[in-house]
Amino acid sequence: MSLLRVSCSEALLLTILWLHAAAEEKPAWMHSLCWWNAPSEECLSYVGFSPVSWLTPKNKCDKTTISSATQCGALKGSDGRECLWKAEDTLCTERICSNFDQTVCSASKGSPFNCLWDDYECGPSNTNCKNTGSYSSEASCTADAAEVGPCVWKTYYTTKCQQLSCTDSTNESSCIAATSKVPAMTFLLGSAPYGKTPCHWHGSQCSQIYHCANYDSQVQCEADAAGFGSCLWDSVGAECLDMLSCRAYTNQSSCVADSFKSASRSHPQAQCWWDEGQLACDTNMPSLSDYIAAGEACDGHLDQATCDSAIPNSASTTPADSSTSTSAVHILLVCLGIARGLCSWE
């Protein structure tokens, strides 16, 4: 019975310790559940969008409350033009070339849009090396009379005049210099995490990067030549981490310190806190139910002052997870029952 006695005692002790950890409370949330998005001039809830979200509305045409052509047509985008309603997508967007289908694009060759359909998409005409229509030889391409380049004559698959890219650089100095000349990378859901996509020299080749994970070594990661500002080398996984959330911290001291200001990417007043129950770093954000409840309430604030001052209904300290504490109590009672029935305590 000695082995059973030791096993039961250890289980009881661990359960008590776990129960204590589960009862830890995360910091109280006393701040707004809403935030003001200046480009679209609307008050948004964090449940749908955060200030760093790639999906954040970028202008008035992207207002989240628009659901009809009439509402869309009554607004103007950042360029002052009437917004465009795309019935097939039930979407309101800016009236610019990249949002036109082939039919509208082809009919928009003149002022004020001057668009051109290029293989699969619509884009501004005469704005890059590929679609000028006049760079048909290597000489005209490199001369770049329209000054839309720098342009490079490439013969990889089909002979074409193309925009300069990072990979065209053959040494470190030309790679670094290319950053200011190469177009920024485009992403399906918006801009890059750090808002830039510089050219980076990897030792033998140049490539366009957009986050810390693109660095190949500890030396590159710590140097952070691109200036992302949130890079940390992980010696265990041998990779460069993007410290963009509290979850990226692996111990209590670094979590609480939050030297990379990771919490503020979720909310300006958010803080990182160490969850002893999960042995993980988390963000002291409101619960999902609080966010959902605030969704429609945020829509009711029509100016920044009232939006930024909207306080959640339950501003008191909330347990990390009441269900976790309840489960811990059940386990403790079961363990006590086992101990009383099967173990002899000395």
N, C-alpha and C positions, 0 to 999 in steps of 0.2 A: 504493500500500500504506500510505501515511501515515495515511489515514483509518481503515483497518482496524486499524493499530497503535494508534492513539489509542483507538478503540472497545474493543479487547481489553484494553488497559491499564486503562481506566476500569472495565470489567466485573470485572477481577481485583481491583482495589482495593476496589470496592464489596462484592464477595463476601467478601473478607477481613474487612472491617469488619462485615458482617452476621453472619459466623461468630463474631466476637468478641462481638457483642451477644447472639446466640442462646445462647452459653455462659454468660451471666450466670445466677447462681443466685438463686432467691427465698429469703427468710429461712427458716431452719429452723423447723418447727412442733414445739413441745415441750409443747403443752397438750392438754387433753382433747378427745376426739372426741364425747363425750356431754355432755348437760346435763340438769339436774333441772327438771322442770316441776311446780311446786308445786300448781297447781289440780287436776291429775289424779293427782298423787303417783306419777309414773313417770319413769324415766330414758329419755331419747330421744336418737336419733342425728340429727346435723345433716343427714344425707342425706334424711330425711323431713320434718323440721320445724326451724325456727330459732326462737329466742325472739321474733322480731318477725313471724313468719308469721301471716297471717290464719287459717290452718288449725290453729293450735296448739290442742290440747285445752284447754277452759276449765273443766272440772270432772271429777269422777271418772267420771261417766257417759260421758265422751268418751274414756276410756282406749283407746289404740290396740290393745291386746291382746284386747279384747272381741270375741267372734265368735259368741256364742249368747245366747239369751233367758235361760238359766240364769245365765250369768256376769253378764249385765246386771242381772237381778233381785236379785242378791246385793249390789249396790252402791246407795249413796244419793247424790243430787246435792247441790249447794250449799245447797239449801233443806231438806235433811234427808229429802226424800221418795224413795221407791224409784224407781230409774231406769226409763225406758220403753223397751221393745224394739219397734222398728218393723220387722216382718218383711218388708214390701215393699221396704224399703231396706237390709235386713240391717244395721241401725244401732241403736246404743244411745244414748239421749239423755235430757235432763232431762224430767221429767214436769211440763211447764208448758203453758199454753194454746196458745202459738205452735207447739207440736210436735204438736198434736192434729189429726186429720182431721175432716171435717164431722160424721161420726157420733158420734165420741167427744166432740167439742166441744159438740154439741147436748145430750149427756147430762151435761154438766159445768156446768150453769147454777148449781147450788147450791154450798155449801161443800164442800171447801176451795178449789176452783179458780175458780168463778164465771166461766166462760168464755162468750163470745158469738161466733157465726159471723157475720162481717161481709163479705158479698159473696163474697170469694175466700179469706179466711183466718180463722183462729181467733185471738182475742185476749182479754185480760182484759175483762170486762164493766164498764161504768161507769167507764172510765179515761180517756176522751178525749171531746172535744166531739161527735164524729160518732156514736158508738155509745151514747150515754146513753139514747136512746129518748124522752127527755122534752123535748128542745130542738127543738120543732117550729115555733117562730116566732122572729123576729129579737129580740124582747124577751127571751124566755126564754134564747136563745143568749147574748146579751151580758151578761145578768144572771148567768149561770153559777152557779146555786144550788148545784150539786154540787161546785163549785170544782175542776173538772178542766181548766180552760183555762190561759191566756186563750183565749176562743172568739171567732170572727169569723163573721158571717153573710155567706155568699158566694153570688153568683148567676151565676157564670161559665157553667156548663152546666146544672146543676140546683141549685135553691135548697136549700142545706144549711148546717148549722152545722159549721164546720170549725175545726181547731186553728190558732192563729196561726202564720204562716210568715214568713220573712225578707222575702219579696216584698211583704208587706202594709205594710212601712215606707215612708214617703214622704220621709224626710230622714235625715241621717247620725246624729243623736242617737237617734232612735227605732230605727234599724237596729242600732246598737251595743247598745242596751238590750234588744233582742229576743233577743240571743244566749242570755241566761239563761232565756228563756221558751219558745223554740222547741225541739221535740224533736230529738235528734241524728239525722243522716242514717243510714240503714241500708244496708249493703252485702251483696251476695250471699255473699262469702267472709269476712265479719267486720267488724271496726272499721276506721276510717279510719287512714291511715299514721301520723298524729300523735295519734290518739286523741281528736280534737275536730273539730267541724264548725260553727264560728262564723258569725254573720251579718257580711257585709262590704259596706261602702258603696263602690260603684265610680264615684261622681261624680254619677250621675243615678238609680241604682237600687240596691236592696239584694238580695243573694243569699247563699245558704248555700255556703260553700267548705270544702274539706277538704285542700288541699295548695298548695304555692307556685305551681304552674302556673296557679292561678286568678287570680293577680295580672295585671293588664293592662299595667302599665308599670314602668319602672325605679324610679320614685319609690315606687310601691306595694310593689315587690319588696324594695327596700332598707329600707323602713319596717317591713315585715312586721308589720302591725297585729295579725294573729291570733296572733303569737308562735309560729309553727311552729319557728323556730330553725335551719332548714337551707336557707334561700333564698339564691340567688346569681343575679344578673342576667347573662345571656349576651348581650353586645352584638352578636355575630355573628348569632345566630339570633333576636335581639330577643325573648327569652322568659325567664321566671323559672324557674330550674331547682331541682329538689329534690335536694339533695346527700345522698342517702341511701345511696350506694355509692361505693367507690373509683373505679369507672369514670367517675364524673361529673367527676373532675379531669382537666385537659387538659395539664398540664405537670409536670415532675419535682418542682419545688420545692413546689407546692401539694399534690401527691400525698403526698410524704414528710411534710409538715407535718400533713396531715389535720386542718385546723382545725375541720371540722364533725363530727369523730369518726365518720365514715361506716363505717369498718372494724368498729367495735364493734357495729354492727347485725347483722353476720354472726356474730360470736363475741366475747365479752368481751375475749379476749386477741389478737384479730386486728389486723393492721397493714396499712396501704396501702404498696405498694412499686412502684417504677417499672420496668417491663419494657422494657428498651432494645430488645429484639428486636421487640416489637410497637409500641413508642413509645406505650404506654398504661399507665394506672394500674390495678393489679390488687390483689387481696387475698391475703395469704400464708396461704390456707387449705389444708388437706390435700387430696390428690387425691381424685377421686370413688371410685376403687378402695379407698382407705383408709376412706372413709365407709361404703361398702357392706359392707366387712369388719367394721366396727364396729357395724353395725346390730343384729344379734342379740346381740352382746356387751353392748351398752348395756342391753338388756332384762334382762340378768342382774343388774344393780345395783338393789337394792331400797331404798337410802337415798341421801340427797343427798351425803353425804361420799364414799362410794365412787364414785358417779356422776361427781362433779366432778373426781375425781382420776384417772379413767381416762385413760391415756396411750396414744397410737397406737403400734403395734409398731415402725414405722420412724420413729424420732425424729431421724434424721440429715438433713442438708441434702439436698434433692432438686433436681435440675436443673429449670429452668423447663419444658423439654419436650425429652426426649432425641431424639424423632423429628425435631424441628426442627434440632437440632445435626447429626444424621446426614444430613439432606437438604442442609444447608449444605456438608458435606464432599463430597458427591456433586457439587454444583454447582461447588465449587472445583476438583475434579479435572477436570471437563468443561471448565471455563474454561482450566485449565492446558494441557489437550490441544489446545484450539483455538489457544491462544497459541503453542504449540510448532510446530504444524503449519501455521498460516496467517500468523503474525506474525514479523517480523524485529526482534529487540530490539537496541537500540543501547546 
